[in-house]
Amino acid sequence: MLAVSLSSCDNLQVGERSTLPNSSGIADEVIVVGDQAMWDGPVGEALRKVFDAPFPVTPQYEPTIKVSFVPFDKLSNLLQRHRNLFIVADLSKSTSTSDYVVENLGEEYTAKALNDPSKFFAAQNDVWARPQTVMVMFGNSQEQLIASINSKGQKIIDRIQKFDLEHKYMNALNIESVEPEITKTLKQNFGFTLQVPESFFIAKSEKDFMWIRREGDKVSMHVFIHSISLDSISFEPGNAIVLRNRFGALVESVVDTAYMISD
């Protein structure tokens, strides 16, 4: 099911995350899915104008996003695994694409959404594969679709590029996926964002201290985050050990009353 907002479609039919296949395709590439007649007309022209815009600063023409088109009824299981999919539908016409969107949205929601142009766009990650982003744009006429494409074109580009960049970063660090709860807690407690692999867990969390762990068969990994006021720091030799011992006392051991300390 699709629940439409700019950043999520929480009810989109999604496979079990742990069993999703790996996505295909490359960065800065998108497959547009819809009806052939629409792609060949003004809506397709508007989409091509957005995606085919020249990439800035390159010495020769390169499209911002490499785009290809697949009719909705040709969207095979293999093509569903592409990393970036963009589904576009004109709900004023009964086609395979519009029927799919209406079926997933529900008639009541569709009627309400069509009166609010801000709800003509939806996006969801990891629908049929991982990593993957699936975007849906709909309207009740080609004119509505073209207006939405023109107004949200840069947001669509930004979403694709941000998604691809994040996964380039994850691949570079060999991180399959992040632990969202740790990332959220770090942001709330310390004011910064850190991509932490989902194999880590919070061993201890206090107002100005967090201990993150990952246990393996042969290796145990630990990350300590401690926040203190600059006013309380004296930049004198040896103070680094004093500071370390301050939060080391919070690090528990398998031995009762034991804790971490530096000589």
HELIX and SHEET records of a PDB file:
HELIX    1   1 ARG A   17  THR A   19  5                                   3    
HELIX    2   2 GLN A   36  TRP A   39  1                                   4    
HELIX    3   3 PRO A   42  PHE A   51  1                                  10    
HELIX    4   4 PHE A   72  LYS A   74  5                                   3    
HELIX    5   5 LEU A   79  ARG A   81  5                                   3    
HELIX    6   6 SER A   96  LEU A  105  1                                  10    
HELIX    7   7 GLU A  107  ALA A  113  1                                   7    
HELIX    8   8 PRO A  117  LYS A  119  5                                   3    
HELIX    9   9 GLN A  142  ALA A  172  1                                  31    
HELIX   10  10 PRO A  180  PHE A  190  1                                  11    
HELIX   11  11 LEU A  230  SER A  232  5                                   3    
HELIX   12  12 ASN A  239  GLY A  248  1                                  10    
SHEET    1   A 5 LYS A  66  PRO A  71  0                                        
SHEET    2   A 5 GLU A  29  GLY A  34  1                                        
SHEET    3   A 5 ASN A  84  ASP A  90  1                                        
SHEET    4   A 5 THR A 133  GLY A 139  1                                        
SHEET    5   A 5 PHE A 121  ASN A 125 -1                                        
SHEET    1   B 3 PHE A 201  GLU A 206  0                                        
SHEET    2   B 3 PHE A 209  GLU A 215 -1                                        
SHEET    3   B 3 SER A 220  HIS A 226 -1                                        
END                                                                             
